[in-house]
Amino acid sequence: MTAYEPVHLSRPGADDIVGAGAPAEEVAPGIWLSPGLSNSFMLTTDEGRIVLNTGMGFEGPVHRANFDTVDTSPIRYVILTQGHVDHVGGLDTVADPDSEIVAQANWETWRHDNELLATFRAQNSGFAWIQKVMDTIERTTARFGAVPPQSVPVPTLTFDDELVISLGGRRLELYATPGGETTDSLVVWLPDEGVCLCGNVFGALFGHIPNLVTMRGDRYRDALTVVESIDRVRALGAHTLLTGHFGAIIGQDRIEWELTRLRDAVTYIHDKTVEGMNAGKDVHTLMREVVLPAELEVGQGYGMVRWNVRAIWENYAGWFHHRSTAELYAEDPALIDADLLQLAGIPSVLNRARVLLNAGEPVRAIRLAEIVHRAEPDNTEAKQLLITAHETLLHESTNFWESAWLRKQIEVLS
């Protein structure tokens, strides 16, 4: 198989994601992309339109206007590739009253999770997305007036594994890919055109290792199911991949090479983690030791190898790490902070944190400085140590979520 430069090296990163506002662009014959916090696509036919994903609620007016500029025929189908809010939120604006709303049969689980944990997830993702969201709302409000609320989808057409839709000479084959970002993930395959609209089945950034669980809080994704879903798309032999973010991936050989590499990378992380678990290694040791070989190196701009090692470990083994009896009880580990500070004294703890930071161990320095900061939130020396340690980690970070978290902590401490 021909080797290529990995596509993640040339594609934009998560920092380049911008909310809806740009006009639609034809990315394949009769397929239009309206970019946003996640891409929305429109397929034109002689018998009406098909829309794939609808963005956030406040993006719906932009996507609808973009598509109506191209074609004003009825929207016959709206297909939701997954239940995350940035894919379904604009549904009420984008869909027509009699549009069929299509989703994979597991959609109810994700709707329930979105409703049950709406506050929790908003609190735990806002640090990364709030500015992009507010900028988009401001831009959309200036153009359309008050933005609509987030839609709560009720699909009218669901399927378990496969579904065929034929409209106006276009054949769409829908396949369940439960190893995507949600277990209701699906892809749309146009066999006569060699085009696969794959949403975020490979994660938010194509060519990067997927997140098996997110920082904002999600259900764990099973690594082997991820592998199966990658292989299901790989077997289609697509000439064009249209993903949830940014532009098309073109070329059958190129797509085959990228997907094979991604599948093998996820398999490698899984197998090495399981091997280490059976050898009695703890999760933190494995997070340090499991590293992709050069021939399988993929981007880590959204997910990270070490996070996935932990996700695999805990997906198999659960919350008990077999390291301390104290894991079995409800006491907060931070309760021992006062004992440590009483024994060692704040100056000694901060001095040790400073030594570690100067020795190139910012994470250990953070652990010690946080003990002081929790006990004395106004301790200037502890705050400055924490700021410097976070800045050190930020300088080395190439991951969207990690960088956003570090920037937020620096802001809070400053």
Phi, psi and chi 1 to 4 in degrees:
 res  aa     phi    psi   chi1   chi2   chi3   chi4
   1 MET       -  136.1 -174.8 -176.2  -63.7      -
   2 THR   -61.3  138.4  -56.8      -      -      -
   3 ALA   -91.7  144.0      -      -      -      -
   4 TYR  -126.6  162.3  -65.0   87.8      -      -
   5 GLU   -71.0  127.7  178.8 -177.2   74.8      -
   6 PRO   -53.2  135.3  -26.5   35.4      -      -
   7 VAL   -66.4  -24.8   72.3      -      -      -
   8 HIS   -65.4  -19.6   76.0  -92.8      -      -
   9 LEU   -72.8  -21.3  -63.7  175.1      -      -
  10 SER  -114.9  -13.9   56.8      -      -      -
  11 ARG   -84.2  154.9  -80.5  172.3   74.6   80.2
  12 PRO   -61.9  162.2  -17.2   29.2      -      -
  13 GLY  -104.6 -178.5      -      -      -      -
  14 ALA   -63.1  -29.4      -      -      -      -
  15 ASP   -62.5  -20.9  -74.9  -30.3      -      -
  16 ASP   -88.6   -3.9  -60.1  -56.2      -      -
  17 ILE   -68.0  130.0  -65.6  172.9      -      -
  18 VAL  -128.5  141.3  177.0      -      -      -
  19 GLY   -63.5  163.5      -      -      -      -
  20 ALA   -55.5  143.3      -      -      -      -
  21 GLY   170.6  -32.9      -      -      -      -
  22 ALA   -74.7  154.3      -      -      -      -
  23 PRO   -70.0  163.9   24.4  -33.1      -      -
  24 ALA   -73.1  151.8      -      -      -      -
  25 GLU  -131.8  136.8  171.8 -169.5    0.5      -
  26 GLU   -78.8  116.9 -168.6  171.4   20.1      -
  27 VAL  -106.7  -10.1  -70.4      -      -      -
  28 ALA  -160.0  160.4      -      -      -      -
  29 PRO   -54.0  117.6  -28.7   37.0      -      -
  30 GLY    72.7   15.1      -      -      -      -
  31 ILE  -124.3  121.0  -56.3  178.0      -      -
  32 TRP  -115.0  135.1  -66.0   78.4      -      -
  33 LEU  -105.2  125.0  159.6   63.5      -      -
  34 SER  -109.5  105.9 -179.6      -      -      -
  35 PRO   -74.4  155.0   27.9  -33.4      -      -
  36 GLY  -172.1 -157.4      -      -      -      -
  37 LEU   -62.2  -25.5  -65.1  176.3      -      -
  38 SER  -143.3  148.3   63.7      -      -      -
  39 ASN   -66.6  142.6  -72.3  -21.5      -      -
  40 SER  -114.6  139.8 -179.0      -      -      -
  41 PHE  -123.8  147.4  -66.5   91.9      -      -
  42 MET  -124.5  132.2  177.2 -177.9   71.2      -
  43 LEU  -109.3  125.8  -73.1   69.3      -      -
  44 THR   -93.8  145.9   57.3      -      -      -
  45 THR  -145.0  172.0   82.3      -      -      -
  46 ASP   -72.4  -10.8  -64.6  -23.1      -      -
  47 GLU  -120.1   20.1  -62.3  177.2   12.8      -
  48 GLY   122.9 -178.9      -      -      -      -
  49 ARG  -107.5  156.9  -64.8  179.2  -75.6  172.1
  50 ILE  -124.7  130.0  -59.8  169.9      -      -
  51 VAL  -114.1  140.3  170.3      -      -      -
  52 LEU  -118.9  111.6 -175.1  111.1      -      -
  53 ASN    70.3  152.0  -67.2  -30.6      -      -
  54 THR  -132.5    6.4   63.4      -      -      -
  55 GLY    70.2 -169.5      -      -      -      -
  56 MET   -75.8  165.4  -63.7  -72.2  -72.3      -
  57 GLY   -54.2  -43.2      -      -      -      -
  58 PHE   -75.6   -6.7   50.8   81.5      -      -
  59 GLU   -96.7  -15.6  -64.3 -178.5  -68.2      -
  60 GLY   -52.8  -46.3      -      -      -      -
  61 PRO   -59.3  -35.0  -25.5   35.5      -      -
  62 VAL   -68.1  -48.6  178.4      -      -      -
  63 HIS   -61.1  -43.5  -66.5  -43.9      -      -
  64 ARG   -62.8  -44.5 -179.7   72.8 -161.3 -136.2
  65 ALA   -64.3  -41.1      -      -      -      -
  66 ASN   -59.1  -46.4  -80.3  -12.4      -      -
  67 PHE   -71.7  -37.0  -64.9  148.9      -      -
  68 ASP   -68.8  -23.5  -74.0   -8.6      -      -
  69 THR   -65.7  -30.2  -61.6      -      -      -
  70 VAL   -88.5  -41.8  175.4      -      -      -
  71 ASP  -157.9  132.7 -173.5  -32.1      -      -
  72 THR  -111.3   13.7   57.3      -      -      -
  73 SER   -68.9  163.2   62.3      -      -      -
  74 PRO   -58.5  144.0  -22.9   33.8      -      -
  75 ILE   -87.5  106.7  -66.5  176.8      -      -
  76 ARG   -81.8  -36.7  -60.8  -77.2  -56.9  -80.7
  77 TYR  -136.0  141.9  -64.0   90.7      -      -
  78 VAL  -120.7  119.8  176.4      -      -      -
  79 ILE  -105.2  128.7  -59.2  170.5      -      -
  80 LEU  -106.1  114.8  -55.4  174.3      -      -
  81 THR   -77.9  -13.5   63.8      -      -      -
  82 GLN  -170.2  164.7   65.0 -174.5   73.9      -
  83 GLY   -87.7    2.4      -      -      -      -
  84 HIS   -63.2  150.1  -83.1  164.7      -      -
  85 VAL   -62.3  -28.5  -66.7      -      -      -
  86 ASP   -78.6   -1.1   57.7  -38.9      -      -
  87 HIS  -105.8  -26.7  -64.9 -106.5      -      -
  88 VAL  -112.9  -11.8  -53.0      -      -      -
  89 GLY   -65.4  -28.8      -      -      -      -
  90 GLY   -91.4   11.6      -      -      -      -
  91 LEU   -56.5  -45.5  179.5   63.4      -      -
  92 ASP   -63.0  -29.5  -68.0  -18.0      -      -
  93 THR   -84.5  -38.4  -53.8      -      -      -
  94 VAL   -78.1  -39.8  171.2      -      -      -
  95 ALA   -76.7  154.0      -      -      -      -
  96 ASP   -84.5  162.1  -72.7  -18.8      -      -
  97 PRO   -57.4  -32.1  -27.0   35.8      -      -
  98 ASP  -107.2   17.0   57.0   -8.0      -      -
  99 SER   -65.2  140.1  -60.5      -      -      -
 100 GLU   -76.2  130.5  -70.5  -86.2   20.6      -
 101 ILE  -104.7  117.1  -48.7  -57.1      -      -
 102 VAL  -109.2  132.7 -173.9      -      -      -
 103 ALA  -151.1  161.6      -      -      -      -
 104 GLN   -74.8  154.2 -160.3  -84.1  -23.6      -
 105 ALA   -63.0  -18.1      -      -      -      -
 106 ASN   -83.7    9.0  -68.8  -32.8      -      -
 107 TRP   -58.7  -32.4   69.7  -88.3      -      -
 108 GLU   -63.7  -35.0  -71.4 -176.3  -86.0      -
 109 THR   -59.8  -42.9  -62.3      -      -      -
 110 TRP   -76.1  -34.7  -70.1   93.6      -      -
 111 ARG   -62.8  -43.4  172.5  171.5  165.6  173.5
 112 HIS   -61.3  -45.1 -179.8  -99.4      -      -
 113 ASP   -61.7  -44.1  -78.0    4.9      -      -
 114 ASN   -59.9  -40.4  -70.8  -22.3      -      -
 115 GLU   -74.0  -44.5  -66.8  173.4  -12.2      -
 116 LEU   -65.3  -37.7 -170.7   66.2      -      -
 117 LEU  -114.5   23.3  -66.3  168.7      -      -
 118 ALA   -56.3  -47.4      -      -      -      -
 119 THR   -67.0  -45.3  -58.2      -      -      -
 120 PHE   -58.8  -47.6  176.2   84.7      -      -
 121 ARG   -69.8  -36.5  -72.6  178.1  173.2  171.7
 122 ALA   -63.5  -42.1      -      -      -      -
 123 GLN   -64.2  -35.0  -68.5  170.4  -19.1      -
 124 ASN   -94.9    0.7  -71.3  -35.5      -      -
 125 SER  -121.0  -14.5   61.9      -      -      -
 126 GLY   -57.2  -35.6      -      -      -      -
 127 PHE   -60.1  -26.5   68.2   89.4      -      -
 128 ALA   -93.3  -28.6      -      -      -      -
 129 TRP  -119.2  -10.5  -68.4  104.2      -      -
 130 ILE   -58.3  -40.7 -171.4   62.0      -      -
 131 GLN   -68.0  -40.8 -167.4   57.0   56.2      -
 132 LYS   -63.0  -40.4  -67.7  177.7 -175.8  -70.6
 133 VAL   -64.1  -48.8  166.6      -      -      -
 134 MET   -65.3  -38.8  -63.6  -49.8  -62.8      -
 135 ASP   -61.4  -40.4  -71.7  -13.0      -      -
 136 THR   -69.5  -43.0  -51.4      -      -      -
 137 ILE   -60.4  -43.8  -69.0  174.3      -      -
 138 GLU   -62.4  -43.7 -179.0  178.9  -11.7      -
 139 ARG   -66.8  -42.0 -174.3  168.7   57.2 -114.1
 140 THR   -69.6  -39.7  -53.2      -      -      -
 141 THR   -61.6  -42.3  -59.3      -      -      -
 142 ALA   -62.3  -28.6      -      -      -      -
 143 ARG   -92.6  -38.4 -178.0  176.7  171.0 -172.0
 144 PHE  -120.0   -5.3  -64.5   98.4      -      -
 145 GLY    89.1 -161.0      -      -      -      -
 146 ALA   -55.1  134.4      -      -      -      -
 147 VAL   -82.6  148.8  -63.3      -      -      -
 148 PRO   -73.2  159.5   24.8  -31.8      -      -
 149 PRO   -73.2  171.7   27.9  -35.1      -      -
 150 GLN   -66.6  129.1 -175.7   77.2    1.7      -
 151 SER   -73.1  150.4  -59.2      -      -      -
 152 VAL  -116.3   99.3  180.0      -      -      -
 153 PRO   -70.1  145.7   26.7  -34.6      -      -
 154 VAL  -128.4   92.2  179.4      -      -      -
 155 PRO   -58.1  143.9  -27.6   36.9      -      -
 156 THR  -104.5  -11.3   58.8      -      -      -
 157 LEU  -141.4  117.0  179.4   59.0      -      -
 158 THR  -127.6  164.0   63.7      -      -      -
 159 PHE  -150.1  158.3   68.4   98.5      -      -
 160 ASP   -87.4  -55.9  -71.7  -45.3      -      -
 161 ASP  -122.9  -43.2 -170.0   55.5      -      -
 162 GLU  -142.3  149.5  -61.1 -178.6   12.7      -
 163 LEU  -151.0  138.1  175.4   69.4      -      -
 164 VAL  -111.4  131.5  173.5      -      -      -
 165 ILE  -120.8  126.6  -64.8  174.2      -      -
 166 SER  -118.6  128.6  -65.3      -      -      -
 167 LEU  -151.5  123.6 -175.8   69.6      -      -
 168 GLY    55.0   37.7      -      -      -      -
 169 GLY    86.9   -1.3      -      -      -      -
 170 ARG  -104.5  134.5  -82.0 -158.9  135.9  130.7
 171 ARG  -109.7  124.5  177.6 -178.4  173.1   88.7
 172 LEU  -116.7  127.9  -75.1   67.4      -      -
 173 GLU  -111.0  121.1  -61.9  176.8   -0.8      -
 174 LEU  -102.9  132.8  -79.4   61.0      -      -
 175 TYR  -127.2  135.4  -64.2  108.0      -      -
 176 ALA   -70.0  134.5      -      -      -      -
 177 THR  -133.8   74.5   48.8      -      -      -
 178 PRO   -66.5   -4.9   23.4  -34.0      -      -
 179 GLY   -88.6    9.1      -      -      -      -
 180 GLY   -74.5 -162.2      -      -      -      -
 181 GLU   -65.7  -17.9  -74.4 -168.2  -31.8      -
 182 THR  -138.8  161.6   62.4      -      -      -
 183 THR   -76.7   -5.8   55.2      -      -      -
 184 ASP  -100.5   19.1   68.8  -20.1      -      -
 185 SER   -65.6  144.3  174.1      -      -      -
 186 LEU  -144.5  159.7   64.8   87.4      -      -
 187 VAL  -123.8  156.1  -62.1      -      -      -
 188 VAL  -116.0  122.5  177.0      -      -      -
 189 TRP  -112.9  127.3  169.5 -127.2      -      -
 190 LEU  -105.3   91.2  -79.3   59.0      -      -
 191 PRO   -64.7  -30.5   23.1  -33.4      -      -
 192 ASP   -77.0  -12.8  -59.7  -30.9      -      -
 193 GLU  -118.5   -9.1  -58.2  166.0   59.1      -
 194 GLY    69.6   23.4      -      -      -      -
 195 VAL  -112.1  133.3  175.2      -      -      -
 196 CYS  -119.7  120.6 -178.8      -      -      -
 197 LEU   -93.9  108.6  -64.4  102.2      -      -
 198 CYS  -113.1    5.8   56.5      -      -      -
 199 GLY    51.4 -134.8      -      -      -      -
 200 ASN  -108.4   34.3  -74.9   -0.6      -      -
 201 VAL   -61.5  -26.6   69.8      -      -      -
 202 PHE  -100.8   13.0  -51.2  115.3      -      -
 203 GLY    99.9  173.0      -      -      -      -
 204 ALA   -66.6  -31.9      -      -      -      -
 205 LEU  -117.5  114.3  -61.1  178.9      -      -
 206 PHE   -65.3  136.8 -176.2   81.6      -      -
 207 GLY    91.1   -2.1      -      -      -      -
 208 HIS  -108.5  155.8  -67.3 -111.0      -      -
 209 ILE   -64.1  134.0 -157.0   72.1      -      -
 210 PRO   -72.0  158.5   24.9  -32.6      -      -
 211 ASN   -82.0  120.3 -102.0  -31.3      -      -
 212 LEU   -81.9  -15.6  -62.9 -176.2      -      -
 213 VAL  -159.7  145.4   70.0      -      -      -
 214 THR   -99.1  159.3   63.1      -      -      -
 215 MET   -64.6  -29.2  -75.7  176.8   65.1      -
 216 ARG   -74.0  -19.3   70.8  168.7  172.7  -91.7
 217 GLY   106.5  115.3      -      -      -      -
 218 ASP  -153.0  169.7 -110.8  -30.5      -      -
 219 ARG   -70.4  146.2  -67.6  176.0 -175.2 -103.1
 220 TYR   -61.3  142.7  -75.0  109.5      -      -
 221 ARG  -100.5  138.3  -78.3 -168.3  -77.7  164.6
 222 ASP   -80.4  127.4  176.4   69.8      -      -
 223 ALA   -60.8  -40.5      -      -      -      -
 224 LEU   -70.4  -30.5  -64.6 -177.8      -      -
 225 THR   -69.2  -35.9  -51.9      -      -      -
 226 VAL   -58.7  -46.0  170.3      -      -      -
 227 VAL   -59.4  -44.7  168.8      -      -      -
 228 GLU   -61.9  -39.7  -69.3  171.6    0.4      -
 229 SER   -69.6  -38.9  -67.3      -      -      -
 230 ILE   -60.1  -45.1  -65.9  170.4      -      -
 231 ASP   -66.2  -32.7  -93.4  -18.6      -      -
 232 ARG   -63.9  -42.2 -175.5  162.2 -151.9 -177.5
 233 VAL   -72.0  -41.0  177.8      -      -      -
 234 ARG   -56.8  -38.4 -179.9  172.5  161.9  -93.0
 235 ALA   -68.2  -16.2      -      -      -      -
 236 LEU   -69.3  -28.7  -61.9  174.3      -      -
 237 GLY    71.8   39.3      -      -      -      -
 238 ALA   -62.8  144.5      -      -      -      -
 239 HIS   -92.0  -23.2  -66.6  -96.6      -      -
 240 THR  -139.1  131.1  -59.1      -      -      -
 241 LEU  -110.7  127.2  -76.9 -176.0      -      -
 242 LEU  -110.2  113.4  -61.3  176.7      -      -
 243 THR  -102.9  175.2   67.3      -      -      -
 244 GLY   -71.4  -15.4      -      -      -      -
 245 HIS  -143.1  134.6  -62.8  -79.9      -      -
 246 PHE    70.3 -166.4  -52.0  117.9      -      -
 247 GLY   -84.5 -175.0      -      -      -      -
 248 ALA   -72.9  152.4      -      -      -      -
 249 ILE  -103.0  123.3  -44.5  -65.3      -      -
 250 ILE  -115.4  138.0  -56.0  -66.9      -      -
 251 GLY   111.6  119.0      -      -      -      -
 252 GLN   -60.8  -45.8 -175.7  176.3   13.0      -
 253 ASP   -64.8  -40.8  -69.7  -16.2      -      -
 254 ARG   -62.8  -44.8  176.4   60.3  178.8  -91.9
 255 ILE   -64.0  -43.5  -68.3  167.4      -      -
 256 GLU   -57.8  -44.2  165.5   78.3    9.5      -
 257 TRP   -64.7  -45.4 -175.1   81.5      -      -
 258 GLU   -64.7  -44.5  -70.0  -77.2   -7.0      -
 259 LEU   -71.7  -35.1  -66.0 -174.9      -      -
 260 THR   -62.9  -43.8  -60.4      -      -      -
 261 ARG   -64.6  -42.4 -143.7  154.0  155.2  -86.1
 262 LEU   -65.0  -44.8 -177.0   61.0      -      -
 263 ARG   -58.4  -46.1  176.9 -155.7   61.6 -169.2
 264 ASP   -67.0  -32.6  -68.8  -10.6      -      -
 265 ALA   -67.3  -45.5      -      -      -      -
 266 VAL   -63.7  -41.5  176.1      -      -      -
 267 THR   -61.4  -42.8  -58.9      -      -      -
 268 TYR   -61.0  -46.9 -178.2   91.6      -      -
 269 ILE   -61.5  -43.9  -64.2  167.7      -      -
 270 HIS   -60.6  -51.4  169.9  -87.9      -      -
 271 ASP   -65.8  -40.1  -68.6   -7.1      -      -
 272 LYS   -68.5  -34.9  -72.4  -63.8 -178.5 -177.9
 273 THR   -66.9  -46.7  -58.9      -      -      -
 274 VAL   -63.0  -41.2  170.1      -      -      -
 275 GLU   -59.1  -44.1  177.9 -175.7  -50.7      -
 276 GLY   -67.3  -37.5      -      -      -      -
 277 MET   -60.9  -45.8  -67.7  172.1   72.3      -
 278 ASN   -67.0  -23.5  -75.7  -34.3      -      -
 279 ALA   -85.0    0.3      -      -      -      -
 280 GLY    87.1   14.7      -      -      -      -
 281 LYS   -82.5  142.3  -65.7 -176.1  178.0 -179.3
 282 ASP   -79.8  166.6   66.7   85.3      -      -
 283 VAL   -64.2  -37.2   67.6      -      -      -
 284 HIS   -70.5  -35.6  -67.2  100.3      -      -
 285 THR   -61.0  -44.9  -62.7      -      -      -
 286 LEU   -67.5  -35.6  -69.0  172.5      -      -
 287 MET   -61.2  -30.9  -71.8  172.5   70.6      -
 288 ARG   -82.1  -36.9  -66.4 -169.4  -59.7  -88.7
 289 GLU   -86.8  -31.5  -69.6 -175.8   -6.2      -
 290 VAL   -80.4  110.0  177.1      -      -      -
 291 VAL  -132.3  136.3  178.7      -      -      -
 292 LEU   -67.5  137.9  -72.0  171.9      -      -
 293 PRO   -67.5  159.6   24.3  -32.1      -      -
 294 ALA   -55.5  -37.3      -      -      -      -
 295 GLU   -72.4  -12.3   65.6  -88.1   15.7      -
 296 LEU  -115.2   10.8  -65.0 -179.8      -      -
 297 GLU   -63.8  125.2 -173.5  175.6  -18.5      -
 298 VAL  -124.5  171.3  -65.5      -      -      -
 299 GLY   -67.1  155.7      -      -      -      -
 300 GLN  -129.2   41.6  -63.3 -170.7   59.2      -
 301 GLY   -82.0  -14.8      -      -      -      -
 302 TYR  -130.3  -53.0 -150.5   73.1      -      -
 303 GLY   -96.2  170.6      -      -      -      -
 304 MET  -138.6  147.9  -64.2 -164.4   81.1      -
 305 VAL   -58.5  -47.4  171.0      -      -      -
 306 ARG   -64.8  -35.1   65.7  172.9  180.0  -95.3
 307 TRP   -66.8  -38.2  -61.9  -13.1      -      -
 308 ASN   -69.4  -33.3  -74.8  -15.9      -      -
 309 VAL   -58.9  -45.8  168.3      -      -      -
 310 ARG   -65.5  -40.4 -177.7  162.7 -172.0  161.2
 311 ALA   -62.1  -42.1      -      -      -      -
 312 ILE   -64.3  -46.5  -68.1  165.2      -      -
 313 TRP   -56.2  -50.0 -158.2  103.1      -      -
 314 GLU   -77.6  -28.1  -67.3 -175.8   -9.2      -
 315 ASN   -64.8  -36.5 -165.0   34.1      -      -
 316 TYR   -81.4  -41.3  -83.1  127.9      -      -
 317 ALA  -110.0  -14.4      -      -      -      -
 318 GLY    81.7 -160.8      -      -      -      -
 319 TRP   -80.8  -21.4   54.9  -92.4      -      -
 320 PHE   -88.2  117.4 -173.3   47.2      -      -
 321 HIS   -96.4    1.5  -73.7 -117.1      -      -
 322 HIS    60.8   33.5  -60.7  -98.4      -      -
 323 ARG  -111.4  -29.0  -59.9 -168.7   70.0 -171.6
 324 SER  -149.5  139.2  169.9      -      -      -
 325 THR   -58.0  -31.7  -60.6      -      -      -
 326 ALA   -62.9  -20.4      -      -      -      -
 327 GLU   -61.2  -22.6  -67.1  177.8   49.0      -
 328 LEU   -82.1   -7.0  -61.0  172.1      -      -
 329 TYR  -121.2  167.7  -61.1   93.1      -      -
 330 ALA   -85.6   -7.8      -      -      -      -
 331 GLU   -63.6  132.7  -80.1   73.3   13.1      -
 332 ASP   -67.2  128.6 -174.6  -20.8      -      -
 333 PRO   -54.3  -27.0  -26.3   34.7      -      -
 334 ALA   -69.2  -10.7      -      -      -      -
 335 LEU   -64.4  -22.0  -71.1  175.2      -      -
 336 ILE   -82.6   -4.7   66.0  166.3      -      -
 337 ASP   -54.7  -48.8  -70.0   -2.2      -      -
 338 ALA   -61.5  -37.1      -      -      -      -
 339 ASP   -64.8  -44.5  -60.4  -42.7      -      -
 340 LEU   -62.7  -44.8  174.2   63.6      -      -
 341 LEU   -66.8  -34.6  -67.0  177.3      -      -
 342 GLN   -66.7  -37.0 -176.1  177.2    1.3      -
 343 LEU   -76.6  -44.8  -69.4  168.8      -      -
 344 ALA   -96.1  -29.9      -      -      -      -
 345 GLY    88.0  141.4      -      -      -      -
 346 ILE   -58.4  -44.4  -73.8  176.5      -      -
 347 PRO   -58.2  -39.4  -26.5   36.7      -      -
 348 SER   -67.5  -40.5  -65.0      -      -      -
 349 VAL   -65.4  -44.0  173.2      -      -      -
 350 LEU   -67.8  -35.9  -69.1  177.6      -      -
 351 ASN   -64.2  -41.5 -177.0   61.8      -      -
 352 ARG   -65.6  -39.2  179.6   58.8  179.2  163.7
 353 ALA   -61.2  -40.2      -      -      -      -
 354 ARG   -66.1  -40.5 -167.9  178.7  -54.5  105.4
 355 VAL   -61.4  -45.2  169.1      -      -      -
 356 LEU   -63.0  -42.6  -71.3  167.5      -      -
 357 LEU   -61.8  -44.6 -178.3   58.4      -      -
 358 ASN   -67.6  -22.7  -68.3  -23.4      -      -
 359 ALA   -88.0    4.6      -      -      -      -
 360 GLY    84.2   27.8      -      -      -      -
 361 GLU  -122.8   70.2  -63.5 -161.4   47.5      -
 362 PRO   -65.9  -30.5   23.4  -34.0      -      -
 363 VAL   -68.2  -44.2  176.1      -      -      -
 364 ARG   -63.9  -37.9  -69.7  179.0   65.2 -172.1
 365 ALA   -62.7  -39.6      -      -      -      -
 366 ILE   -62.8  -43.4  -74.6  171.4      -      -
 367 ARG   -57.8  -43.0  -71.6 -171.9 -178.7  -83.4
 368 LEU   -72.8  -45.1  -70.7  176.9      -      -
 369 ALA   -64.9  -31.8      -      -      -      -
 370 GLU   -66.5  -32.6  -78.4  179.2  -20.2      -
 371 ILE   -60.5  -44.7  -68.5  173.1      -      -
 372 VAL   -67.9  -42.1  176.0      -      -      -
 373 HIS   -63.3  -37.6 -178.0   62.3      -      -
 374 ARG   -66.5  -36.4  -76.0 -168.3  -69.8  -94.0
 375 ALA   -77.6  -38.1      -      -      -      -
 376 GLU  -133.2   82.9  -65.4 -173.5   -0.3      -
 377 PRO   -57.2  -22.9  -23.6   33.8      -      -
 378 ASP   -95.9    5.6  -65.6  -34.4      -      -
 379 ASN   -66.2  110.3 -172.7  -60.9      -      -
 380 THR   -64.6  -39.8  -57.2      -      -      -
 381 GLU   -66.1  -41.4 -173.1  176.8   -1.1      -
 382 ALA   -63.9  -43.4      -      -      -      -
 383 LYS   -62.6  -41.4  -73.7 -158.5  -71.1 -172.1
 384 GLN   -67.6  -38.1 -171.0   54.0   55.2      -
 385 LEU   -61.1  -43.1  -90.3  167.2      -      -
 386 LEU   -64.8  -42.7  -74.4  168.1      -      -
 387 ILE   -60.0  -47.5  -70.1  169.7      -      -
 388 THR   -63.9  -41.0  -57.0      -      -      -
 389 ALA   -65.2  -42.2      -      -      -      -
 390 HIS   -65.3  -39.4  -79.4   76.5      -      -
 391 GLU   -63.8  -36.3  -72.0  174.1  -20.1      -
 392 THR   -62.8  -46.3  -59.9      -      -      -
 393 LEU   -66.4  -38.3  -67.9  169.4      -      -
 394 LEU   -63.4  -37.7 -179.7   60.0      -      -
 395 HIS   -60.7  -31.3  179.5   71.7      -      -
 396 GLU   -93.3  -11.0  -60.9  -63.6  -33.3      -
 397 SER   -79.0  139.4  176.3      -      -      -
 398 THR  -123.7   13.2   58.8      -      -      -
 399 ASN  -106.7  132.4  179.7  -83.9      -      -
 400 PHE   -57.8  -51.5  171.2   77.1      -      -
 401 TRP   -68.0  -44.4  -76.9  102.0      -      -
 402 GLU   -60.3  -47.3  179.1 -173.4   39.1      -
 403 SER   -63.0  -41.7  -63.8      -      -      -
 404 ALA   -62.7  -42.0      -      -      -      -
 405 TRP   -62.8  -46.3  174.0  -95.4      -      -
 406 LEU   -63.4  -42.7  -66.2  169.3      -      -
 407 ARG   -62.1  -40.8  -76.5 -167.6  -66.5  -93.2
 408 LYS   -64.3  -41.7 -179.4   62.1  176.9  177.9
 409 GLN   -64.0  -39.7  -61.9  -47.2  -60.4      -
 410 ILE   -62.0  -42.3  -67.6  167.1      -      -
 411 GLU   -62.5  -44.4  177.2 -173.8  -24.2      -
 412 VAL   -64.8  -38.6  168.3      -      -      -
 413 LEU   -77.7  -24.3  -70.2  161.5      -      -
 414 SER   -75.9      -  -62.2      -      -      -
